[in-house]
Amino acid sequence: MVSMIHGGKTFDKHYNNRSIFKFTVPEGVRAVRLVSVITGHGSDNNGCGEFCVTQHVMTINEKVNYTIEFNNAGTALGCAMNVPLGVVPNEHGTWLYGRDGWCDGQEVQPWVVDLSKDVDLSGSTINTISYNGYFNHHDPNPTSSPGMMEVFSEVVFYTPVEV
């Protein structure tokens, strides 16, 4: 496993100023997955990062894009409708509104992408992953009080298990 991104960053016009992540696949690996947990917090003039719809794009080797969109964010009952899935009801404040990647008390579901067909498994080539987050499919650019995006991403390598 290799850490790609760890931690929060202000969701503003500088959010997508990131380095490209580079890695080679270790010998014997048969599968590669990208595992990410992404959540938005705070509220700018657009409701971002907590209450706005955002898109998150991982680009593999400058060719293949994988996208997740948190379209539940900002809905009136987005989290209330998920009580059967683990949301804790009746917490103080705005617990019932949809949020960007999370709800009160509910386990955050990781975004898992199988990259095996998109990367060089031989270990002879450097693979790349770039990440960008968007508000309404554009770079975020709030005019006041920018929110935060918490992003934790790992590249996970799988080898055959001998029994």
N, C-alpha and C positions, 0 to 999 in steps of 0.2 A: 504494500500500500504506500502511496506517495501523496502527501498533502499538496493540494493545488492552491486553494484559497481558504483562509481562516480569518473570520472576524467581520466586523461591521465597517461600513463606509458611508459617508454622507451621500444621500441620493440627490445630487445636484449636477451641474454641467460638467464637473470634473469626474463624475462617477466612473465613466468608461475609460479613463486614462489609466490603463493597466498594462502590465507586461504580459507577453505571450508566455504561457507555461510550456516548457519543453521537457520531454522525457523519452527514454528508450525502454523497450520492453525487456525485462530480464529473461535469461535463458530458461527454457522449459515451460514458459507461460502459454496457456491455450486459450484464455479468455481475458478480456479487459473490460471493466465497467467503470463508469463515472457515477459516483454517488454524491448527491448534493442536497443540502438542506438550506432553503432560502426563506427568510421571513422579513417583512417590512414593519417598521416601527416609527412612531411620530406622525406628525401631520403638518404639511406645508399648505400653501394656498390652494393646492390641487388635491389635498387629502392624502398626499404621499408622505411616507412610505406605507402607512398602515391601511388607509381606506381608499386606495386608488388601484385600478387594474394595471398591472405591470406585466411585461414580457421579459423573459430571461433566455438568452441565446448562448449556447456553447457551440463554437465552430471548431471542427476537428480537421487538422491538416489543411486549413484554408479551403476546404472543399465541401464538407458536410455540416449542415446546421441542425441542431436539435433545440427545440423551443418549448418552454413551458409558460403558460399564461395563467395568472391568478385572477380569473374573471369573477370570483366570488366577492372580491374586495369591494367594500362600499355598498353592498346590497343591504336592504333594511333588515332582513332576517337571515342573512347568510350563515351566521354561526348558530343562531337559534334552531335552524332546521337540522343541524348536525348534532343535537343532543343525543340521539340514539348511537352516534358514532364516537362519543366520548367527551363532547363539550360539556363543561360544568355550567349548569343553568343558574340563573339568579345571582351571578357575581355582580358586584357593584358596578355601576357605570354603563358602559356601552357593550356589554358582553354579547348581545344579540346581533350586532352588525357584522357583516362579512369583513374579513381581514385579508391582508396580503400574505398568504401562505400559512396561516395559523388561526386558531380560535382558542379562547380561554379554556385551559384545562385539557385540551385535546392534544394527543401525541402528534407532533409534526411529522408528516409523511415524507420520507426522502424521495427525491427524484432520481431514479436509477436508469441509466442509459447503457446499453451494451455497445461498446465501441469495437468489439473484436473484428468486425469486417471493415472498419474505418482506419485502423492503425496497422503499422508494420509489426507483425508478431515475431519477426526474425531477430530483432534487436540490432539490426545493422543500420537502421535509419532513425533519425530523431523525429519524433512525433510532436505535434503542437496542438494546444487547446487555447482558444481565446474565449473570454467571457464578456458579455455586455448585457446590461439591464436597461430597459426602456419603459417610458410612460407614454401611452398612446402611440407606440411604435416609433418613438423619437427619443433622443437623448433627454434625460430629465433636465429641466431648467426652471426651478421654482423662483418666485420673486421674493419669498420670505420663508423663514423657519424650515429649512429642508429637513426631511425625515432621514431615517437610516435604513439600510438594507444589511441584514446579517446574512452572510454567505459562508457556508462551510462545504468544501468540495474535496473529495479524495478520488484518486485514480487507484482502483483495486485490481490486482493481478491474481489470476486463478491458475493453479497448476493441477495436473491430474493427481488424484489420490490413489496410492497403491494400497491394495487390501491384502 
